[in-house]
């Protein structure tokens, strides 16, 4: 799994601004959903962060399968 893909790279004549990783972007999106779900009230932040990165990793694996078809 490629873990250095960037979510929002930008380029100009002199430099590349790498932006956040795609994994971090996916994890942030997953974490928003987890936090918004009222069933998760009371679950500690570390656990929810671990869940979010597990979802992000799964998304990257599935993305790679689709890209490499």
C-alpha positions in Angstrom: 0.0 0.0 0.0 1.4 3.4 -0.9 1.3 5.6 2.1 3.0 8.7 0.7 0.2 9.7 -1.7 -0.9 13.3 -1.1 -4.5 14.6 -0.8 -3.9 18.2 -1.9 -0.5 18.7 -3.6 0.1 22.0 -5.2 2.8 23.1 -7.6 4.4 26.3 -8.7 7.5 27.0 -10.8 9.9 26.7 -7.9 8.5 24.2 -5.5 6.0 21.4 -4.7 3.9 21.8 -1.6 3.2 18.3 -0.6 0.0 18.8 1.5 -1.5 16.2 3.8 -1.3 12.5 3.1 -4.3 10.8 1.5 -4.3 8.5 4.5 -4.6 11.4 6.9 -7.4 12.9 4.7 -9.3 9.6 4.7 -8.8 9.2 8.5 -10.1 12.8 9.1 -13.2 12.0 7.1 -13.8 8.8 8.9 -13.2 10.5 12.3 -15.8 13.1 11.5 -18.4 10.3 10.9 -17.4 8.5 14.1 -17.6 11.6 16.2 -21.0 12.5 14.7 -22.5 9.1 15.6 -24.2 9.4 19.0 -23.6 5.8 19.7 -19.9 6.6 20.1 -20.4 9.1 23.0 -18.1 8.2 25.8 -15.5 6.4 23.7 -12.1 7.8 24.2 -10.3 9.8 21.5 -7.4 7.3 21.1 -9.8 4.5 20.3 -11.7 6.6 17.8 -8.5 7.7 16.2 -7.4 4.1 15.9 -10.7 3.2 14.3 -10.4 6.2 11.9 -6.9 5.1 10.7 -8.1 1.5 10.3 -10.9 2.8 8.0 -8.3 5.0 6.2 -6.0 2.0 5.7 -8.9 -0.1 4.3 -9.8 2.7 2.0 -6.3 2.9 0.6 -6.1 -0.8 0.1 -9.4 -0.8 -1.8 -8.3 2.3 -3.8 -5.1 0.5 -4.8 -7.1 -2.5 -6.0 -9.3 -0.3 -8.2 -6.4 1.8 -9.6 -4.3 -1.3 -10.4 -7.1 -3.2 -12.3 
